[in-house]
Amino acid sequence: MFTRASKHRPQSHNQPLSIRP
């Protein structure tokens, strides 16, 4: 789920899909 966000935003693992990439 948050594998994409962990590339630029590992902190926003709570809801990276809702947060801007």
C-alpha positions in Angstrom: 0.0 0.0 0.0 2.5 2.6 1.2 5.3 1.2 -0.8 5.2 4.0 -3.3 5.0 6.7 -0.6 7.9 5.1 1.2 10.1 6.2 -1.7 9.7 9.9 -1.1 7.6 10.1 2.1 8.3 7.1 4.5 6.8 9.2 7.3 3.4 9.4 5.7 2.9 5.7 6.0 -0.3 6.3 7.8 -2.2 7.2 4.6 0.2 7.9 1.7 -2.6 7.4 -0.8 -4.5 10.4 0.7 -1.4 12.5 1.0 0.1 14.3 -2.0 2.9 12.3 -3.7 
